[in-house]
Amino acid sequence: MCRNIRTLHNYEPHATSEEVHAAALQYVRKISGSTRPSKANEEAFERAVHEIAHVTQHLLESLVTHAPAKDRDEEAAKAKARAAVRFGAA
């Protein structure tokens, strides 16, 4: 599950609220051991996702770097090339 959590800092354009929420959801799924909570735990699960997304957004806004921002398309192309080498071209 955690393989889906991607680095969100120092990209241009900045991470969207949807990306932050998706990362928070993956985190909560991983630590809870559940991809879908039971009805009894649904409220706690959703509250945790919301709170983690909120804190994550504050963290991203507070981080400072002197490195140039990465380009999302360029980084995706690099990852695709690494996967092709690792797993063979499809």
PDB file with one MODEL, atoms N, CA, C and O in Angstrom:
MODEL        1
ATOM      1  N   MET A   1       0.809  -1.206   0.000  1.00  0.00           N
ATOM      2  CA  MET A   1       0.000   0.000   0.000  1.00  0.00           C
ATOM      3  C   MET A   1       0.848   1.264   0.000  1.00  0.00           C
ATOM      4  O   MET A   1       0.536   2.203  -0.733  1.00  0.00           O
ATOM      5  N   CYS A   2       1.896   1.316   0.788  1.00  0.00           N
ATOM      6  CA  CYS A   2       2.671   2.545   0.917  1.00  0.00           C
ATOM      7  C   CYS A   2       3.437   2.904  -0.338  1.00  0.00           C
ATOM      8  O   CYS A   2       3.902   4.036  -0.473  1.00  0.00           O
ATOM      9  N   ARG A   3       3.576   1.967  -1.257  1.00  0.00           N
ATOM     10  CA  ARG A   3       4.259   2.301  -2.498  1.00  0.00           C
ATOM     11  C   ARG A   3       3.508   3.384  -3.256  1.00  0.00           C
ATOM     12  O   ARG A   3       4.089   4.052  -4.111  1.00  0.00           O
ATOM     13  N   ASN A   4       2.236   3.567  -2.959  1.00  0.00           N
ATOM     14  CA  ASN A   4       1.448   4.583  -3.646  1.00  0.00           C
ATOM     15  C   ASN A   4       1.649   5.978  -3.074  1.00  0.00           C
ATOM     16  O   ASN A   4       1.208   6.959  -3.674  1.00  0.00           O
ATOM     17  N   ILE A   5       2.301   6.081  -1.935  1.00  0.00           N
ATOM     18  CA  ILE A   5       2.566   7.396  -1.366  1.00  0.00           C
ATOM     19  C   ILE A   5       3.789   7.963  -2.064  1.00  0.00           C
ATOM     20  O   ILE A   5       4.868   7.371  -2.026  1.00  0.00           O
ATOM     21  N   ARG A   6       3.618   9.093  -2.689  1.00  0.00           N
ATOM     22  CA  ARG A   6       4.686   9.727  -3.450  1.00  0.00           C
ATOM     23  C   ARG A   6       5.186  10.971  -2.729  1.00  0.00           C
ATOM     24  O   ARG A   6       4.476  11.571  -1.922  1.00  0.00           O
ATOM     25  N   THR A   7       6.429  11.345  -3.039  1.00  0.00           N
ATOM     26  CA  THR A   7       6.973  12.591  -2.509  1.00  0.00           C
ATOM     27  C   THR A   7       6.136  13.741  -3.053  1.00  0.00           C
ATOM     28  O   THR A   7       5.867  13.809  -4.252  1.00  0.00           O
ATOM     29  N   LEU A   8       5.731  14.629  -2.181  1.00  0.00           N
ATOM     30  CA  LEU A   8       4.893  15.756  -2.592  1.00  0.00           C
ATOM     31  C   LEU A   8       5.616  17.090  -2.513  1.00  0.00           C
ATOM     32  O   LEU A   8       5.120  18.098  -3.016  1.00  0.00           O
ATOM     33  N   HIS A   9       6.775  17.103  -1.891  1.00  0.00           N
ATOM     34  CA  HIS A   9       7.505  18.356  -1.691  1.00  0.00           C
ATOM     35  C   HIS A   9       8.439  18.659  -2.854  1.00  0.00           C
ATOM     36  O   HIS A   9       9.021  17.755  -3.453  1.00  0.00           O
ATOM     37  N   ASN A  10       8.571  19.928  -3.158  1.00  0.00           N
ATOM     38  CA  ASN A  10       9.516  20.471  -4.136  1.00  0.00           C
ATOM     39  C   ASN A  10       9.202  20.041  -5.566  1.00  0.00           C
ATOM     40  O   ASN A  10      10.105  19.702  -6.331  1.00  0.00           O
ATOM     41  N   TYR A  11       7.941  20.056  -5.917  1.00  0.00           N
ATOM     42  CA  TYR A  11       7.520  19.813  -7.290  1.00  0.00           C
ATOM     43  C   TYR A  11       6.837  21.055  -7.828  1.00  0.00           C
ATOM     44  O   TYR A  11       6.245  21.835  -7.082  1.00  0.00           O
ATOM     45  N   GLU A  12       6.930  21.217  -9.101  1.00  0.00           N
ATOM     46  CA  GLU A  12       6.232  22.303  -9.768  1.00  0.00           C
ATOM     47  C   GLU A  12       5.334  21.668 -10.812  1.00  0.00           C
ATOM     48  O   GLU A  12       5.859  20.964 -11.675  1.00  0.00           O
ATOM     49  N   PRO A  13       4.046  21.857 -10.804  1.00  0.00           N
ATOM     50  CA  PRO A  13       3.290  22.641  -9.837  1.00  0.00           C
ATOM     51  C   PRO A  13       3.209  21.937  -8.479  1.00  0.00           C
ATOM     52  O   PRO A  13       3.461  20.737  -8.367  1.00  0.00           O
ATOM     53  N   HIS A  14       2.855  22.703  -7.465  1.00  0.00           N
ATOM     54  CA  HIS A  14       2.772  22.179  -6.101  1.00  0.00           C
ATOM     55  C   HIS A  14       1.725  21.075  -5.998  1.00  0.00           C
ATOM     56  O   HIS A  14       0.836  20.958  -6.841  1.00  0.00           O
ATOM     57  N   ALA A  15       1.849  20.286  -4.967  1.00  0.00           N
ATOM     58  CA  ALA A  15       0.904  19.191  -4.731  1.00  0.00           C
ATOM     59  C   ALA A  15      -0.503  19.748  -4.550  1.00  0.00           C
ATOM     60  O   ALA A  15      -0.708  20.770  -3.896  1.00  0.00           O
ATOM     61  N   THR A  16      -1.452  19.059  -5.138  1.00  0.00           N
ATOM     62  CA  THR A  16      -2.850  19.472  -5.008  1.00  0.00           C
ATOM     63  C   THR A  16      -3.439  18.903  -3.716  1.00  0.00           C
ATOM     64  O   THR A  16      -2.858  18.008  -3.102  1.00  0.00           O
ATOM     65  N   SER A  17      -4.567  19.417  -3.321  1.00  0.00           N
ATOM     66  CA  SER A  17      -5.222  18.902  -2.117  1.00  0.00           C
ATOM     67  C   SER A  17      -5.650  17.447  -2.333  1.00  0.00           C
ATOM     68  O   SER A  17      -5.699  16.669  -1.381  1.00  0.00           O
ATOM     69  N   GLU A  18      -5.958  17.078  -3.579  1.00  0.00           N
ATOM     70  CA  GLU A  18      -6.322  15.691  -3.878  1.00  0.00           C
ATOM     71  C   GLU A  18      -5.129  14.753  -3.671  1.00  0.00           C
ATOM     72  O   GLU A  18      -5.293  13.644  -3.161  1.00  0.00           O
ATOM     73  N   GLU A  19      -3.930  15.194  -4.066  1.00  0.00           N
ATOM     74  CA  GLU A  19      -2.729  14.382  -3.865  1.00  0.00           C
ATOM     75  C   GLU A  19      -2.412  14.228  -2.381  1.00  0.00           C
ATOM     76  O   GLU A  19      -2.020  13.151  -1.931  1.00  0.00           O
ATOM     77  N   VAL A  20      -2.583  15.308  -1.629  1.00  0.00           N
ATOM     78  CA  VAL A  20      -2.344  15.260  -0.187  1.00  0.00           C
ATOM     79  C   VAL A  20      -3.349  14.314   0.470  1.00  0.00           C
ATOM     80  O   VAL A  20      -2.981  13.513   1.329  1.00  0.00           O
ATOM     81  N   HIS A  21      -4.597  14.403   0.072  1.00  0.00           N
ATOM     82  CA  HIS A  21      -5.637  13.530   0.622  1.00  0.00           C
ATOM     83  C   HIS A  21      -5.342  12.074   0.277  1.00  0.00           C
ATOM     84  O   HIS A  21      -5.490  11.202   1.132  1.00  0.00           O
ATOM     85  N   ALA A  22      -4.931  11.794  -0.949  1.00  0.00           N
ATOM     86  CA  ALA A  22      -4.623  10.419  -1.361  1.00  0.00           C
ATOM     87  C   ALA A  22      -3.472   9.848  -0.533  1.00  0.00           C
ATOM     88  O   ALA A  22      -3.509   8.682  -0.139  1.00  0.00           O
ATOM     89  N   ALA A  23      -2.453  10.663  -0.270  1.00  0.00           N
ATOM     90  CA  ALA A  23      -1.328  10.199   0.549  1.00  0.00           C
ATOM     91  C   ALA A  23      -1.795   9.922   1.980  1.00  0.00           C
ATOM     92  O   ALA A  23      -1.393   8.925   2.580  1.00  0.00           O
ATOM     93  N   ALA A  24      -2.641  10.798   2.528  1.00  0.00           N
ATOM     94  CA  ALA A  24      -3.164  10.599   3.883  1.00  0.00           C
ATOM     95  C   ALA A  24      -4.010   9.328   3.949  1.00  0.00           C
ATOM     96  O   ALA A  24      -3.923   8.567   4.914  1.00  0.00           O
ATOM     97  N   LEU A  25      -4.821   9.104   2.927  1.00  0.00           N
ATOM     98  CA  LEU A  25      -5.653   7.897   2.881  1.00  0.00           C
ATOM     99  C   LEU A  25      -4.787   6.641   2.853  1.00  0.00           C
ATOM    100  O   LEU A  25      -5.070   5.684   3.573  1.00  0.00           O
ATOM    101  N   GLN A  26      -3.743   6.630   2.041  1.00  0.00           N
ATOM    102  CA  GLN A  26      -2.857   5.471   1.977  1.00  0.00           C
ATOM    103  C   GLN A  26      -2.173   5.233   3.320  1.00  0.00           C
ATOM    104  O   GLN A  26      -2.023   4.092   3.756  1.00  0.00           O
ATOM    105  N   TYR A  27      -1.760   6.321   3.970  1.00  0.00           N
ATOM    106  CA  TYR A  27      -1.116   6.192   5.281  1.00  0.00           C
ATOM    107  C   TYR A  27      -2.069   5.566   6.300  1.00  0.00           C
ATOM    108  O   TYR A  27      -1.693   4.638   7.015  1.00  0.00           O
ATOM    109  N   VAL A  28      -3.285   6.069   6.364  1.00  0.00           N
ATOM    110  CA  VAL A  28      -4.261   5.550   7.331  1.00  0.00           C
ATOM    111  C   VAL A  28      -4.607   4.097   7.007  1.00  0.00           C
ATOM    112  O   VAL A  28      -4.769   3.279   7.912  1.00  0.00           O
ATOM    113  N   ARG A  29      -4.718   3.783   5.736  1.00  0.00           N
ATOM    114  CA  ARG A  29      -4.980   2.393   5.356  1.00  0.00           C
ATOM    115  C   ARG A  29      -3.849   1.484   5.831  1.00  0.00           C
ATOM    116  O   ARG A  29      -4.096   0.391   6.341  1.00  0.00           O
ATOM    117  N   LYS A  30      -2.621   1.937   5.662  1.00  0.00           N
ATOM    118  CA  LYS A  30      -1.477   1.115   6.037  1.00  0.00           C
ATOM    119  C   LYS A  30      -1.430   0.888   7.541  1.00  0.00           C
ATOM    120  O   LYS A  30      -1.289  -0.250   7.990  1.00  0.00           O
ATOM    121  N   ILE A  31      -1.547   1.959   8.326  1.00  0.00           N
ATOM    122  CA  ILE A  31      -1.402   1.782   9.770  1.00  0.00           C
ATOM    123  C   ILE A  31      -2.606   1.108  10.409  1.00  0.00           C
ATOM    124  O   ILE A  31      -2.485   0.487  11.465  1.00  0.00           O
ATOM    125  N   SER A  32      -3.778   1.228   9.767  1.00  0.00           N
ATOM    126  CA  SER A  32      -4.961   0.572  10.330  1.00  0.00           C
ATOM    127  C   SER A  32      -5.063  -0.873   9.871  1.00  0.00           C
ATOM    128  O   SER A  32      -5.760  -1.676  10.491  1.00  0.00           O
ATOM    129  N   GLY A  33      -4.373  -1.209   8.786  1.00  0.00           N
ATOM    130  CA  GLY A  33      -4.446  -2.559   8.253  1.00  0.00           C
ATOM    131  C   GLY A  33      -5.736  -2.839   7.521  1.00  0.00           C
ATOM    132  O   GLY A  33      -6.112  -3.994   7.324  1.00  0.00           O
ATOM    133  N   SER A  34      -6.419  -1.773   7.116  1.00  0.00           N
ATOM    134  CA  SER A  34      -7.721  -1.938   6.475  1.00  0.00           C
ATOM    135  C   SER A  34      -7.860  -0.973   5.303  1.00  0.00           C
ATOM    136  O   SER A  34      -7.579   0.218   5.439  1.00  0.00           O
ATOM    137  N   THR A  35      -8.293  -1.486   4.153  1.00  0.00           N
ATOM    138  CA  THR A  35      -8.537  -0.588   3.032  1.00  0.00           C
ATOM    139  C   THR A  35      -9.915   0.048   3.121  1.00  0.00           C
ATOM    140  O   THR A  35     -10.144   1.145   2.610  1.00  0.00           O
ATOM    141  N   ARG A  36     -10.829  -0.659   3.777  1.00  0.00           N
ATOM    142  CA  ARG A  36     -12.175  -0.131   4.025  1.00  0.00           C
ATOM    143  C   ARG A  36     -12.542  -0.432   5.466  1.00  0.00           C
ATOM    144  O   ARG A  36     -12.617  -1.596   5.861  1.00  0.00           O
ATOM    145  N   PRO A  37     -12.770   0.608   6.254  1.00  0.00           N
ATOM    146  CA  PRO A  37     -13.111   0.363   7.658  1.00  0.00           C
ATOM    147  C   PRO A  37     -14.535  -0.169   7.801  1.00  0.00           C
ATOM    148  O   PRO A  37     -15.377   0.015   6.922  1.00  0.00           O
ATOM    149  N   SER A  38     -14.780  -0.822   8.914  1.00  0.00           N
ATOM    150  CA  SER A  38     -16.141  -1.257   9.218  1.00  0.00           C
ATOM    151  C   SER A  38     -16.986  -0.024   9.518  1.00  0.00           C
ATOM    152  O   SER A  38     -16.453   1.064   9.737  1.00  0.00           O
ATOM    153  N   LYS A  39     -18.282  -0.195   9.526  1.00  0.00           N
ATOM    154  CA  LYS A  39     -19.190   0.925   9.850  1.00  0.00           C
ATOM    155  C   LYS A  39     -18.862   1.505  11.220  1.00  0.00           C
ATOM    156  O   LYS A  39     -18.954   2.716  11.418  1.00  0.00           O
ATOM    157  N   ALA A  40     -18.481   0.654  12.163  1.00  0.00           N
ATOM    158  CA  ALA A  40     -18.167   1.103  13.518  1.00  0.00           C
ATOM    159  C   ALA A  40     -16.916   1.983  13.541  1.00  0.00           C
ATOM    160  O   ALA A  40     -16.790   2.854  14.402  1.00  0.00           O
ATOM    161  N   ASN A  41     -15.988   1.764  12.601  1.00  0.00           N
ATOM    162  CA  ASN A  41     -14.734   2.511  12.585  1.00  0.00           C
ATOM    163  C   ASN A  41     -14.667   3.571  11.490  1.00  0.00           C
ATOM    164  O   ASN A  41     -13.672   4.289  11.386  1.00  0.00           O
ATOM    165  N   GLU A  42     -15.700   3.674  10.685  1.00  0.00           N
ATOM    166  CA  GLU A  42     -15.688   4.576   9.538  1.00  0.00           C
ATOM    167  C   GLU A  42     -15.441   6.036   9.929  1.00  0.00           C
ATOM    168  O   GLU A  42     -14.650   6.722   9.282  1.00  0.00           O
ATOM    169  N   GLU A  43     -16.106   6.512  10.973  1.00  0.00           N
ATOM    170  CA  GLU A  43     -15.956   7.909  11.391  1.00  0.00           C
ATOM    171  C   GLU A  43     -14.529   8.193  11.855  1.00  0.00           C
ATOM    172  O   GLU A  43     -13.948   9.212  11.481  1.00  0.00           O
ATOM    173  N   ALA A  44     -13.970   7.314  12.655  1.00  0.00           N
ATOM    174  CA  ALA A  44     -12.591   7.493  13.135  1.00  0.00           C
ATOM    175  C   ALA A  44     -11.603   7.455  11.969  1.00  0.00           C
ATOM    176  O   ALA A  44     -10.650   8.234  11.930  1.00  0.00           O
ATOM    177  N   PHE A  45     -11.834   6.552  11.029  1.00  0.00           N
ATOM    178  CA  PHE A  45     -10.991   6.409   9.853  1.00  0.00           C
ATOM    179  C   PHE A  45     -10.994   7.702   9.036  1.00  0.00           C
ATOM    180  O   PHE A  45      -9.933   8.224   8.694  1.00  0.00           O
ATOM    181  N   GLU A  46     -12.176   8.212   8.728  1.00  0.00           N
ATOM    182  CA  GLU A  46     -12.309   9.440   7.930  1.00  0.00           C
ATOM    183  C   GLU A  46     -11.741  10.652   8.670  1.00  0.00           C
ATOM    184  O   GLU A  46     -11.122  11.520   8.054  1.00  0.00           O
ATOM    185  N   ARG A  47     -11.947  10.713   9.976  1.00  0.00           N
ATOM    186  CA  ARG A  47     -11.399  11.814  10.767  1.00  0.00           C
ATOM    187  C   ARG A  47      -9.877  11.787  10.722  1.00  0.00           C
ATOM    188  O   ARG A  47      -9.240  12.833  10.594  1.00  0.00           O
ATOM    189  N   ALA A  48      -9.290  10.597  10.826  1.00  0.00           N
ATOM    190  CA  ALA A  48      -7.831  10.463  10.768  1.00  0.00           C
ATOM    191  C   ALA A  48      -7.310  10.907   9.411  1.00  0.00           C
ATOM    192  O   ALA A  48      -6.307  11.618   9.344  1.00  0.00           O
ATOM    193  N   VAL A  49      -7.965  10.504   8.330  1.00  0.00           N
ATOM    194  CA  VAL A  49      -7.543  10.919   6.983  1.00  0.00           C
ATOM    195  C   VAL A  49      -7.581  12.435   6.874  1.00  0.00           C
ATOM    196  O   VAL A  49      -6.636  13.048   6.376  1.00  0.00           O
ATOM    197  N   HIS A  50      -8.663  13.040   7.335  1.00  0.00           N
ATOM    198  CA  HIS A  50      -8.806  14.497   7.266  1.00  0.00           C
ATOM    199  C   HIS A  50      -7.713  15.207   8.063  1.00  0.00           C
ATOM    200  O   HIS A  50      -7.095  16.153   7.575  1.00  0.00           O
ATOM    201  N   GLU A  51      -7.479  14.746   9.290  1.00  0.00           N
ATOM    202  CA  GLU A  51      -6.479  15.390  10.143  1.00  0.00           C
ATOM    203  C   GLU A  51      -5.068  15.223   9.593  1.00  0.00           C
ATOM    204  O   GLU A  51      -4.275  16.163   9.640  1.00  0.00           O
ATOM    205  N   ILE A  52      -4.748  14.059   9.080  1.00  0.00           N
ATOM    206  CA  ILE A  52      -3.417  13.827   8.523  1.00  0.00           C
ATOM    207  C   ILE A  52      -3.221  14.658   7.258  1.00  0.00           C
ATOM    208  O   ILE A  52      -2.142  15.210   7.046  1.00  0.00           O
ATOM    209  N   ALA A  53      -4.238  14.752   6.425  1.00  0.00           N
ATOM    210  CA  ALA A  53      -4.146  15.587   5.228  1.00  0.00           C
ATOM    211  C   ALA A  53      -3.920  17.046   5.616  1.00  0.00           C
ATOM    212  O   ALA A  53      -3.115  17.741   4.996  1.00  0.00           O
ATOM    213  N   HIS A  54      -4.627  17.500   6.635  1.00  0.00           N
ATOM    214  CA  HIS A  54      -4.496  18.880   7.102  1.00  0.00           C
ATOM    215  C   HIS A  54      -3.066  19.157   7.593  1.00  0.00           C
ATOM    216  O   HIS A  54      -2.459  20.159   7.215  1.00  0.00           O
ATOM    217  N   VAL A  55      -2.548  18.280   8.420  1.00  0.00           N
ATOM    218  CA  VAL A  55      -1.195  18.443   8.955  1.00  0.00           C
ATOM    219  C   VAL A  55      -0.162  18.341   7.831  1.00  0.00           C
ATOM    220  O   VAL A  55       0.824  19.078   7.823  1.00  0.00           O
ATOM    221  N   THR A  56      -0.387  17.441   6.896  1.00  0.00           N
ATOM    222  CA  THR A  56       0.530  17.286   5.764  1.00  0.00           C
ATOM    223  C   THR A  56       0.581  18.560   4.941  1.00  0.00           C
ATOM    224  O   THR A  56       1.659  18.989   4.530  1.00  0.00           O
ATOM    225  N   GLN A  57      -0.565  19.168   4.698  1.00  0.00           N
ATOM    226  CA  GLN A  57      -0.605  20.419   3.926  1.00  0.00           C
ATOM    227  C   GLN A  57       0.186  21.504   4.647  1.00  0.00           C
ATOM    228  O   GLN A  57       0.922  22.257   4.010  1.00  0.00           O
ATOM    229  N   HIS A  58       0.042  21.594   5.962  1.00  0.00           N
ATOM    230  CA  HIS A  58       0.815  22.578   6.732  1.00  0.00           C
ATOM    231  C   HIS A  58       2.316  22.290   6.639  1.00  0.00           C
ATOM    232  O   HIS A  58       3.125  23.208   6.503  1.00  0.00           O
ATOM    233  N   LEU A  59       2.674  21.022   6.713  1.00  0.00           N
ATOM    234  CA  LEU A  59       4.082  20.650   6.594  1.00  0.00           C
ATOM    235  C   LEU A  59       4.631  21.082   5.241  1.00  0.00           C
ATOM    236  O   LEU A  59       5.692  21.703   5.173  1.00  0.00           O
ATOM    237  N   LEU A  60       3.926  20.762   4.172  1.00  0.00           N
ATOM    238  CA  LEU A  60       4.403  21.119   2.832  1.00  0.00           C
ATOM    239  C   LEU A  60       4.555  22.627   2.662  1.00  0.00           C
ATOM    240  O   LEU A  60       5.482  23.090   1.998  1.00  0.00           O
ATOM    241  N   GLU A  61       3.648  23.388   3.260  1.00  0.00           N
ATOM    242  CA  GLU A  61       3.719  24.849   3.183  1.00  0.00           C
ATOM    243  C   GLU A  61       4.878  25.404   4.001  1.00  0.00           C
ATOM    244  O   GLU A  61       5.373  26.493   3.707  1.00  0.00           O
ATOM    245  N   SER A  62       5.318  24.676   5.020  1.00  0.00           N
ATOM    246  CA  SER A  62       6.371  25.152   5.913  1.00  0.00           C
ATOM    247  C   SER A  62       7.774  24.757   5.464  1.00  0.00           C
ATOM    248  O   SER A  62       8.748  25.402   5.851  1.00  0.00           O
ATOM    249  N   LEU A  63       7.888  23.716   4.660  1.00  0.00           N
ATOM    250  CA  LEU A  63       9.207  23.244   4.249  1.00  0.00           C
ATOM    251  C   LEU A  63       9.903  24.256   3.342  1.00  0.00           C
ATOM    252  O   LEU A  63       9.276  24.905   2.505  1.00  0.00           O
ATOM    253  N   VAL A  64      11.212  24.370   3.533  1.00  0.00           N
ATOM    254  CA  VAL A  64      12.024  25.300   2.745  1.00  0.00           C
ATOM    255  C   VAL A  64      13.118  24.496   2.063  1.00  0.00           C
ATOM    256  O   VAL A  64      13.699  23.590   2.660  1.00  0.00           O
ATOM    257  N   THR A  65      13.393  24.831   0.813  1.00  0.00           N
ATOM    258  CA  THR A  65      14.473  24.173   0.089  1.00  0.00           C
ATOM    259  C   THR A  65      15.163  25.184  -0.821  1.00  0.00           C
ATOM    260  O   THR A  65      14.562  26.166  -1.257  1.00  0.00           O
ATOM    261  N   HIS A  66      16.419  24.924  -1.093  1.00  0.00           N
ATOM    262  CA  HIS A  66      17.175  25.766  -2.022  1.00  0.00           C
ATOM    263  C   HIS A  66      17.373  25.045  -3.347  1.00  0.00           C
ATOM    264  O   HIS A  66      17.912  25.612  -4.297  1.00  0.00           O
ATOM    265  N   ALA A  67      16.935  23.795  -3.406  1.00  0.00           N
ATOM    266  CA  ALA A  67      17.051  23.012  -4.632  1.00  0.00           C
ATOM    267  C   ALA A  67      15.981  23.473  -5.630  1.00  0.00           C
ATOM    268  O   ALA A  67      14.896  23.897  -5.233  1.00  0.00           O
ATOM    269  N   PRO A  68      16.291  23.387  -6.898  1.00  0.00           N
ATOM    270  CA  PRO A  68      15.271  23.752  -7.890  1.00  0.00           C
ATOM    271  C   PRO A  68      14.109  22.758  -7.851  1.00  0.00           C
ATOM    272  O   PRO A  68      14.298  21.574  -7.572  1.00  0.00           O
ATOM    273  N   ALA A  69      12.928  23.251  -8.131  1.00  0.00           N
ATOM    274  CA  ALA A  69      11.737  22.393  -8.124  1.00  0.00           C
ATOM    275  C   ALA A  69      11.834  21.358  -9.233  1.00  0.00           C
ATOM    276  O   ALA A  69      12.345  21.630 -10.320  1.00  0.00           O
ATOM    277  N   LYS A  70      11.331  20.161  -8.935  1.00  0.00           N
ATOM    278  CA  LYS A  70      11.335  19.078  -9.914  1.00  0.00           C
ATOM    279  C   LYS A  70      10.112  19.199 -10.810  1.00  0.00           C
ATOM    280  O   LYS A  70       9.059  19.685 -10.396  1.00  0.00           O
ATOM    281  N   ASP A  71      10.276  18.749 -12.034  1.00  0.00           N
ATOM    282  CA  ASP A  71       9.176  18.734 -12.994  1.00  0.00           C
ATOM    283  C   ASP A  71       8.483  17.379 -12.914  1.00  0.00           C
ATOM    284  O   ASP A  71       9.136  16.344 -13.042  1.00  0.00           O
ATOM    285  N   ARG A  72       7.172  17.373 -12.706  1.00  0.00           N
ATOM    286  CA  ARG A  72       6.433  16.124 -12.538  1.00  0.00           C
ATOM    287  C   ARG A  72       6.537  15.217 -13.765  1.00  0.00           C
ATOM    288  O   ARG A  72       6.738  14.010 -13.632  1.00  0.00           O
ATOM    289  N   ASP A  73       6.401  15.791 -14.946  1.00  0.00           N
ATOM    290  CA  ASP A  73       6.459  14.970 -16.162  1.00  0.00           C
ATOM    291  C   ASP A  73       7.840  14.359 -16.357  1.00  0.00           C
ATOM    292  O   ASP A  73       7.959  13.203 -16.763  1.00  0.00           O
ATOM    293  N   GLU A  74       8.866  15.119 -16.073  1.00  0.00           N
ATOM    294  CA  GLU A  74      10.238  14.629 -16.208  1.00  0.00           C
ATOM    295  C   GLU A  74      10.510  13.499 -15.210  1.00  0.00           C
ATOM    296  O   GLU A  74      11.111  12.485 -15.565  1.00  0.00           O
ATOM    297  N   GLU A  75      10.070  13.675 -13.974  1.00  0.00           N
ATOM    298  CA  GLU A  75      10.262  12.637 -12.955  1.00  0.00           C
ATOM    299  C   GLU A  75       9.469  11.376 -13.297  1.00  0.00           C
ATOM    300  O   GLU A  75       9.943  10.265 -13.057  1.00  0.00           O
ATOM    301  N   ALA A  76       8.268  11.538 -13.854  1.00  0.00           N
ATOM    302  CA  ALA A  76       7.465  10.385 -14.267  1.00  0.00           C
ATOM    303  C   ALA A  76       8.155   9.626 -15.395  1.00  0.00           C
ATOM    304  O   ALA A  76       8.131   8.396 -15.414  1.00  0.00           O
ATOM    305  N   ALA A  77       8.771  10.345 -16.335  1.00  0.00           N
ATOM    306  CA  ALA A  77       9.491   9.699 -17.434  1.00  0.00           C
ATOM    307  C   ALA A  77      10.694   8.920 -16.901  1.00  0.00           C
ATOM    308  O   ALA A  77      10.975   7.816 -17.367  1.00  0.00           O
ATOM    309  N   LYS A  78      11.400   9.492 -15.928  1.00  0.00           N
ATOM    310  CA  LYS A  78      12.540   8.793 -15.323  1.00  0.00           C
ATOM    311  C   LYS A  78      12.078   7.507 -14.632  1.00  0.00           C
ATOM    312  O   LYS A  78      12.719   6.464 -14.765  1.00  0.00           O
ATOM    313  N   ALA A  79      10.975   7.584 -13.902  1.00  0.00           N
ATOM    314  CA  ALA A  79      10.446   6.413 -13.205  1.00  0.00           C
ATOM    315  C   ALA A  79      10.017   5.335 -14.195  1.00  0.00           C
ATOM    316  O   ALA A  79      10.221   4.145 -13.954  1.00  0.00           O
ATOM    317  N   LYS A  80       9.429   5.754 -15.296  1.00  0.00           N
ATOM    318  CA  LYS A  80       9.002   4.803 -16.317  1.00  0.00           C
ATOM    319  C   LYS A  80      10.215   4.112 -16.942  1.00  0.00           C
ATOM    320  O   LYS A  80      10.181   2.912 -17.214  1.00  0.00           O
ATOM    321  N   ALA A  81      11.281   4.873 -17.166  1.00  0.00           N
ATOM    322  CA  ALA A  81      12.505   4.300 -17.727  1.00  0.00           C
ATOM    323  C   ALA A  81      13.132   3.306 -16.745  1.00  0.00           C
ATOM    324  O   ALA A  81      13.600   2.243 -17.154  1.00  0.00           O
ATOM    325  N   ARG A  82      13.142   3.650 -15.438  1.00  0.00           N
ATOM    326  CA  ARG A  82      13.677   2.723 -14.434  1.00  0.00           C
ATOM    327  C   ARG A  82      12.861   1.440 -14.385  1.00  0.00           C
ATOM    328  O   ARG A  82      13.422   0.352 -14.254  1.00  0.00           O
ATOM    329  N   ALA A  83      11.548   1.560 -14.488  1.00  0.00           N
ATOM    330  CA  ALA A  83      10.673   0.381 -14.459  1.00  0.00           C
ATOM    331  C   ALA A  83      10.914  -0.488 -15.688  1.00  0.00           C
ATOM    332  O   ALA A  83      10.901  -1.715 -15.592  1.00  0.00           O
ATOM    333  N   ALA A  84      11.132   0.134 -16.832  1.00  0.00           N
ATOM    334  CA  ALA A  84      11.384  -0.632 -18.058  1.00  0.00           C
ATOM    335  C   ALA A  84      12.674  -1.434 -17.936  1.00  0.00           C
ATOM    336  O   ALA A  84      12.746  -2.576 -18.388  1.00  0.00           O
ATOM    337  N   VAL A  85      13.688  -0.837 -17.327  1.00  0.00           N
ATOM    338  CA  VAL A  85      14.952  -1.553 -17.114  1.00  0.00           C
ATOM    339  C   VAL A  85      14.755  -2.673 -16.110  1.00  0.00           C
ATOM    340  O   VAL A  85      15.254  -3.782 -16.302  1.00  0.00           O
ATOM    341  N   ARG A  86      14.034  -2.386 -15.049  1.00  0.00           N
ATOM    342  CA  ARG A  86      13.852  -3.368 -13.976  1.00  0.00           C
ATOM    343  C   ARG A  86      12.967  -4.541 -14.388  1.00  0.00           C
ATOM    344  O   ARG A  86      13.285  -5.698 -14.116  1.00  0.00           O
ATOM    345  N   PHE A  87      11.853  -4.224 -15.049  1.00  0.00           N
ATOM    346  CA  PHE A  87      10.855  -5.255 -15.361  1.00  0.00           C
ATOM    347  C   PHE A  87      10.820  -5.649 -16.836  1.00  0.00           C
ATOM    348  O   PHE A  87      10.104  -6.577 -17.214  1.00  0.00           O
ATOM    349  N   GLY A  88      11.574  -4.963 -17.652  1.00  0.00           N
ATOM    350  CA  GLY A  88      11.555  -5.239 -19.092  1.00  0.00           C
ATOM    351  C   GLY A  88      10.497  -4.395 -19.773  1.00  0.00           C
ATOM    352  O   GLY A  88       9.458  -4.092 -19.187  1.00  0.00           O
ATOM    353  N   ALA A  89      10.763  -4.022 -20.999  1.00  0.00           N
ATOM    354  CA  ALA A  89       9.826  -3.190 -21.756  1.00  0.00           C
ATOM    355  C   ALA A  89       8.560  -3.964 -22.053  1.00  0.00           C
ATOM    356  O   ALA A  89       8.599  -5.158 -22.353  1.00  0.00           O
ATOM    357  N   ALA A  90       7.437  -3.271 -21.966  1.00  0.00           N
ATOM    358  CA  ALA A  90       6.146  -3.925 -22.219  1.00  0.00           C
ATOM    359  C   ALA A  90       5.787  -3.882 -23.674  1.00  0.00           C
ATOM    360  O   ALA A  90       4.734  -4.385 -24.065  1.00  0.00           O
TER     361      ALA A  90
ENDMDL
END
